[in-house]
């Protein structure tokens, strides 16, 4: 199934797609996320059903708005992590009414953080693989075409996609370590 | 209070897949500094990513015994190296093929999964194309050499980063497939669909290091079915506790019943001597009436099946009724 077929199948509430993709293929993913989010026992099926309801609410608006900027699997992973974290917050303290996304004032306080580019260079220094740094630099900072970079690196674009995903994981890990180290 | 930058799920997923612009990437990293929820989300996302690439045995006591059946010969749906290796073999054997059709078939049959191609699916397209494929864990260089000497095509599961010394290896796992074409004194020649010029020599040391992550898993395409040699997985060292030994007897009895039912449906009946023409068989009696030596076949099968389940990283847990 392509990502388009999965999204369309889920929107149409196609039983086969819903069952095979959401409830079967994603089961290990959801289970793994739940194990990390909750430090107490939760009912797997109940939680996943709630996630499904959330995904389908308002005529499946989340699915309809999906822009295919990532794989469906990656997007669903992020969506599920956020959903379960919020769910945990509500379960622990129902009185907490803090809206998760109350600060939609994008780019506010930017001047305070305007060392972003310098920060990224520091993260690059902390990444063990300079090859990954190079891939991020070329693809993201310099907006190089995938085909061109793959050619330059003597690899296929499919392999470059894979390297890019790992490079982003390494960058993110470096960022999280940096936050721990500097206590921000 | 500092304003929280809004990072949508779509943006975060695109970031993790490396599909963000410079500005968006900086936006995510900036938000990460102050947004505790985002920090936790990304930490979990990375953990899940790492975990999905490795087999996590349920019973860690058997970690060393677990075969990496679920590790990936090609990590992620975008990485189709396992399929390309099989296409290379079809091409080499001058078999007609349609690359797009093969890819679609692998996806449709769930051999190429969203998270990659598991080792146990390696070779399925070749078998589907009518070739005789045999699989083996714990293979040796001699096994590879024997296969190559017979002109049998060989695909192995490897840790890609270990194969090429200049690459940094972050995880010990199988994430790639290559075709082995020649074994020299100090080098191994492989076809790697993602490493131009595609046919290259890697040092023996790097190859062995990379191959061991799949527990020396190989598939070979036989010239004919006559070459088939069974390679059952060695489960001798897998211990069974008391409950599982009881399970063994239940599985053995049920296996006998399944076999007897199938035979009877085909018209076989009990006879003192086996007679294939009249369809008579002396074992068409209840399991309890079989002698111990006759039960032994079913018991061994059950015993090995239970051990194999454990060896593949699963555990059997008795549900309290």
HADDOCK unambig.tbl for C-alpha pairs under 7 A between the chains (distance, minus, plus):
assign (segid A and resid 1 and name CA) (segid B and resid 107 and name CA) 6.56 0.50 0.50
assign (segid A and resid 1 and name CA) (segid B and resid 108 and name CA) 6.50 0.50 0.50
assign (segid A and resid 32 and name CA) (segid B and resid 48 and name CA) 6.56 0.50 0.50
assign (segid A and resid 33 and name CA) (segid B and resid 44 and name CA) 7.00 0.50 0.50
assign (segid A and resid 33 and name CA) (segid B and resid 48 and name CA) 6.84 0.50 0.50
assign (segid A and resid 36 and name CA) (segid B and resid 44 and name CA) 6.73 0.50 0.50
assign (segid A and resid 69 and name CA) (segid B and resid 10 and name CA) 6.94 0.50 0.50
assign (segid A and resid 69 and name CA) (segid B and resid 14 and name CA) 5.25 0.50 0.50
assign (segid A and resid 69 and name CA) (segid B and resid 19 and name CA) 6.54 0.50 0.50
assign (segid A and resid 70 and name CA) (segid B and resid 13 and name CA) 5.77 0.50 0.50
assign (segid A and resid 70 and name CA) (segid B and resid 14 and name CA) 4.68 0.50 0.50
assign (segid A and resid 70 and name CA) (segid B and resid 17 and name CA) 5.89 0.50 0.50
assign (segid A and resid 70 and name CA) (segid B and resid 19 and name CA) 6.92 0.50 0.50
assign (segid A and resid 74 and name CA) (segid B and resid 13 and name CA) 5.63 0.50 0.50
assign (segid A and resid 75 and name CA) (segid B and resid 9 and name CA) 6.57 0.50 0.50
assign (segid A and resid 75 and name CA) (segid B and resid 10 and name CA) 6.25 0.50 0.50
assign (segid A and resid 75 and name CA) (segid B and resid 13 and name CA) 4.94 0.50 0.50
assign (segid A and resid 78 and name CA) (segid B and resid 9 and name CA) 5.94 0.50 0.50
assign (segid A and resid 78 and name CA) (segid B and resid 13 and name CA) 6.21 0.50 0.50
assign (segid A and resid 79 and name CA) (segid B and resid 9 and name CA) 5.85 0.50 0.50
assign (segid A and resid 81 and name CA) (segid B and resid 41 and name CA) 6.14 0.50 0.50
assign (segid A and resid 82 and name CA) (segid B and resid 41 and name CA) 6.63 0.50 0.50
assign (segid A and resid 101 and name CA) (segid B and resid 6 and name CA) 6.35 0.50 0.50
assign (segid A and resid 103 and name CA) (segid B and resid 3 and name CA) 5.74 0.50 0.50
assign (segid A and resid 103 and name CA) (segid B and resid 4 and name CA) 4.80 0.50 0.50
assign (segid A and resid 103 and name CA) (segid B and resid 5 and name CA) 6.03 0.50 0.50
assign (segid A and resid 103 and name CA) (segid B and resid 6 and name CA) 6.25 0.50 0.50
assign (segid A and resid 104 and name CA) (segid B and resid 5 and name CA) 6.17 0.50 0.50
assign (segid A and resid 104 and name CA) (segid B and resid 6 and name CA) 5.18 0.50 0.50
assign (segid A and resid 105 and name CA) (segid B and resid 5 and name CA) 6.43 0.50 0.50
assign (segid A and resid 106 and name CA) (segid B and resid 5 and name CA) 5.18 0.50 0.50
assign (segid A and resid 106 and name CA) (segid B and resid 6 and name CA) 6.25 0.50 0.50
assign (segid A and resid 107 and name CA) (segid B and resid 5 and name CA) 6.59 0.50 0.50
assign (segid A and resid 108 and name CA) (segid B and resid 3 and name CA) 6.46 0.50 0.50
assign (segid A and resid 109 and name CA) (segid B and resid 3 and name CA) 6.89 0.50 0.50
assign (segid A and resid 113 and name CA) (segid B and resid 30 and name CA) 6.91 0.50 0.50
assign (segid A and resid 116 and name CA) (segid B and resid 26 and name CA) 6.05 0.50 0.50
assign (segid A and resid 116 and name CA) (segid B and resid 30 and name CA) 6.63 0.50 0.50
assign (segid A and resid 129 and name CA) (segid B and resid 168 and name CA) 5.80 0.50 0.50
assign (segid A and resid 140 and name CA) (segid B and resid 20 and name CA) 6.84 0.50 0.50
assign (segid A and resid 140 and name CA) (segid B and resid 21 and name CA) 5.49 0.50 0.50
assign (segid A and resid 140 and name CA) (segid B and resid 22 and name CA) 5.17 0.50 0.50
assign (segid A and resid 141 and name CA) (segid B and resid 22 and name CA) 4.94 0.50 0.50
assign (segid A and resid 154 and name CA) (segid B and resid 195 and name CA) 6.99 0.50 0.50
assign (segid A and resid 154 and name CA) (segid B and resid 196 and name CA) 5.64 0.50 0.50
assign (segid A and resid 155 and name CA) (segid B and resid 194 and name CA) 5.62 0.50 0.50
assign (segid A and resid 155 and name CA) (segid B and resid 195 and name CA) 5.63 0.50 0.50
assign (segid A and resid 155 and name CA) (segid B and resid 196 and name CA) 6.06 0.50 0.50
assign (segid A and resid 156 and name CA) (segid B and resid 194 and name CA) 5.76 0.50 0.50
assign (segid A and resid 158 and name CA) (segid B and resid 78 and name CA) 5.95 0.50 0.50
assign (segid A and resid 158 and name CA) (segid B and resid 79 and name CA) 5.67 0.50 0.50
assign (segid A and resid 159 and name CA) (segid B and resid 79 and name CA) 6.28 0.50 0.50
assign (segid A and resid 159 and name CA) (segid B and resid 194 and name CA) 6.17 0.50 0.50
assign (segid A and resid 162 and name CA) (segid B and resid 79 and name CA) 6.74 0.50 0.50
assign (segid A and resid 164 and name CA) (segid B and resid 18 and name CA) 5.80 0.50 0.50
assign (segid A and resid 165 and name CA) (segid B and resid 16 and name CA) 6.43 0.50 0.50
assign (segid A and resid 165 and name CA) (segid B and resid 17 and name CA) 4.99 0.50 0.50
assign (segid A and resid 165 and name CA) (segid B and resid 18 and name CA) 5.71 0.50 0.50
assign (segid A and resid 168 and name CA) (segid B and resid 16 and name CA) 5.84 0.50 0.50
assign (segid A and resid 168 and name CA) (segid B and resid 18 and name CA) 5.97 0.50 0.50
assign (segid A and resid 169 and name CA) (segid B and resid 16 and name CA) 6.73 0.50 0.50
assign (segid A and resid 169 and name CA) (segid B and resid 46 and name CA) 6.48 0.50 0.50
assign (segid A and resid 176 and name CA) (segid B and resid 39 and name CA) 6.94 0.50 0.50
assign (segid A and resid 179 and name CA) (segid B and resid 33 and name CA) 6.41 0.50 0.50
assign (segid A and resid 184 and name CA) (segid B and resid 33 and name CA) 6.14 0.50 0.50
assign (segid A and resid 184 and name CA) (segid B and resid 34 and name CA) 6.77 0.50 0.50
